[in-house]
């Protein structure tokens, strides 16, 4: 197909802030996981689909199957929807003491269905 560019499961973007490999990156409505460290405004490859262990809000327990959101201010996963961007679903439960939660980052509907 002559209009095809790439599969889209990973994209090269301009880092909106300094990122480290494995950290979440949010640019508008586009979320992905950084493949390598990058300084602000430099290019970085982000993986937009898959399952990743992502830093979560401290002392927050998350159930398997819970919708999870990206807190871009603190750059971590939370279950608080207000003011945050939905990025996926927790695939494993995370205890309050855990530093990360396993997240499927495939795009999911904003509510219910």
Secondary structure, 3 states (H helix, E strand, C coil): CCCCCCCCCEEEEECCCCECCCCEEEECCEEEEECCCECCCCEEEEECCCEEEEEECCCCCECCCCEEEEECCCCEEECCCCCCEEEEEECCCECCCCCEEEEECCCCCCCCC
